[in-house]
Amino acid sequence: MLPLPLPGPFHHEKKTITMIPEHHIIQIANELNLLTRQVSRTAELLKEGATVPFISRYRKEMTGSLDEVQVSQIRDRMNQLGELDKRREAILASIREQEKLTPELEKAILAAATMTELEDLYLPYRPKRKTRATMAMAKGLEPLAKLLFSQGNFDPEEKALAFISDEKGVESVEEALAGARDIIAEWVNEDASARARMRRLFEREAAITSRVAKGKEADGQKYEAWFEWTETIRKAPSHRILAMFRGENEGFLKLEIAPEKEMALDLLNRQFVKGRTPASAQVEMAVEDSYKRLLGPSMETEIRNLLKEKADQEAIRVFADNLKQLLLAPPLGQKRILAIDPGFRTGCKLVCLDREGKLLHNETIYPHPPAGQWKQAAAKIFSLVNAYQVEAIAVGNGTAGRETEQLVRGIRFDRPVLAVMVNESGASVYSASSVAREEFPDYDVTVRGAVSIGRRLADPLAELVKIDAKSIGVGQYQHDVDQKLLKNSLDDVVVSAVNGVGVELNTASKELLTYVSGVGPSLAAAIVKHRNENGPFASRQALKKVARFGEKAFEQSAGFIRVNQSVNPLDRTAVHPESYPVVQKMAKKLGVDIQTLMQDSTLQKQIRLEDFVDDKTGLPTLKDIMQELARPGRDPRQKFDVFEFDSTVNSIKDLREGMILPGIVTNITAFGAFVDVGVHQDGLVHISQIANAFVSNPHDVVKLNQKVKVKVLQVDVDRKRITLSIKEAAE
């Protein structure tokens, strides 16, 4: 079993991997173009319970500086290969029990590299329900099938006479031949090499054909583009595949996925039809029946699953990219905020928050029709800004958002007050959640929603982790994709974002702490409980006083937690406590304390890193330490930038073709980007309108929350569709 102790810069400590087959290590290394020692050490850490952020950040010497993506790939591939081996053992056990396992078959099963190969090999031995072939075998027709399959020069009808039997229920020559053909058809379907060839043909040549379901023309208008549609599956983009599948699931479309029938039959006949004898003609009939009834539908199901899997992966990748950008949106920071959840008839809910996001006050104003209390509402906002020394006003961008923004911007305050439109997508989901009810049991959903809007301005990451990622509204067909795969991917994104930014131990919510490396829900709740009962934590080390917070949890989490009020300045940085002695040695060598070293860049430049390399700490970790000393505790997110919509445009009816407007990117898909120009309806910038050069991936050009200039190309008020161009706006 791997690994052996690693020489040179990879050496960390000698431990033995168990339950990780050597061939898995080699296979993963080859697939990911990594060294086997990198994979084996990473696999060891994962087996010991280390998290992806911890491994990529604090075990660089051990892994050869693998990043989060590479560590995640190793983790996921280990799990996939483990599942493959479990299935392999189950198949071998099943065939052994049937006493049909030959050395050749066992060798083939052990060599199978994919689940598809395994299932093809197992298919002839899989316990079957009653089929036409099994019924024919029960009538004693298998010898006739074998005779026909040999394709000798004989008369099939003459041979079939011997199989007519009242006792077995074979009443005629034709019935005997039909039964034999049913058996041959099943053999063709279960032939592993035939299935592999047919699979390659479908992958290369199959087309997806979409037709409108009978009688659904009127109700299925949103799928009109696919009422008569054909294209090869190799060229069909993921978003189109998912759209057609959704149309089929909803009963509006009928789909077929197959290559040309003649091409498929020619491939099979070349394999199974060996001559021009009358017996060969029987085999050819069986082959056609097998393709039509068994092999073709089986391959179509496989290809459908493959297309769905690939489309899911692409949609999930797009969602994950968007989510990470949204989570890492620039925070305004700790400010006193007045947040407004706008509305027309029901009024605008106001809440005042302190710099830690605590709710201080709430009430409702009615500036918009039908009440129309514009002046009273403005006076109330002015009064609250003074009473609570408000520094920023957050206005939700939903219904009545632009109108409420106009109200706020029209008020002349006595002090500088920042007014910001905030994307409130998902705020209503939070307000009705158990998390919100636990936090604000005495307030209704409108107050909770307004609080969420205000906190989202201060720190998007800290607030968005409380909401199911699927509800944030930055996905592409997120409800159609594999939900388990989606959840795993989005969880990885949230974990990466939270640990990349770091978490202040004394202000973080239970939900935010849950995503810290090595913590999880139960320890997060224990941390908050301890904090509530004993007051703020004085240091990172104080975490060990929390119930059930052991050494392993401390090792995994400490580097990602900040204690800004700690007397130890390193507790405010991403330097792991296990490296504190190294920093102490650095400071001692220069004759200063750690605080002085952190504040003096001239002193930092005097440090020669090679002097501090030992068997546990190598240059990668030392370089990370120096970066933290140079910018202790600095938030990696970009600086907050104020954005304003065009004040003359408030509804879709205000838009005119040719207008150049400021906008903000709200969602990115495989086919383009959606941009909010302040009219309560996002416009689409097709991928062809993003840049002058050909763009295959919109994420390469635009980012979520990016401020852009767009040109209005087309407006359809009735259908609420807006077509925009970034490319033409820049020309």
LINLINWO-V433236 format. One record per helix or strand of 3 or more residues. SS is the DSSP state (hx for helix, st for strand). FROM is the first residue (numbers start at 0). TO is the last residue. If there is no record, write none. Layout:
BEGIN
ss=<SS & SS>
from=<FROM & FROM>
to=<TO & TO>
END
This chain:
BEGIN
ss=<hx & hx & hx & hx & hx & hx & hx & hx & hx & hx & hx & hx & hx & st & hx & st & hx & st & hx & hx & st & st & st & hx & st & hx & st & hx & hx & hx & hx & hx & hx & hx & hx & hx & hx & hx & hx & hx & hx & hx & hx & hx & st & st & st & hx & hx & st & st & hx>
from=<7 & 21 & 35 & 51 & 59 & 67 & 102 & 114 & 131 & 141 & 155 & 172 & 191 & 206 & 220 & 227 & 237 & 252 & 260 & 277 & 336 & 347 & 358 & 373 & 391 & 400 & 417 & 426 & 433 & 444 & 459 & 468 & 482 & 509 & 519 & 540 & 550 & 568 & 576 & 593 & 600 & 608 & 618 & 651 & 659 & 671 & 682 & 686 & 697 & 706 & 720 & 725>
to=<9 & 31 & 46 & 57 & 62 & 96 & 110 & 124 & 137 & 149 & 162 & 189 & 204 & 211 & 225 & 231 & 248 & 257 & 271 & 326 & 340 & 352 & 364 & 386 & 395 & 408 & 421 & 430 & 438 & 457 & 463 & 470 & 500 & 513 & 533 & 544 & 559 & 571 & 589 & 598 & 604 & 611 & 629 & 653 & 668 & 675 & 685 & 688 & 699 & 715 & 724 & 729>
END
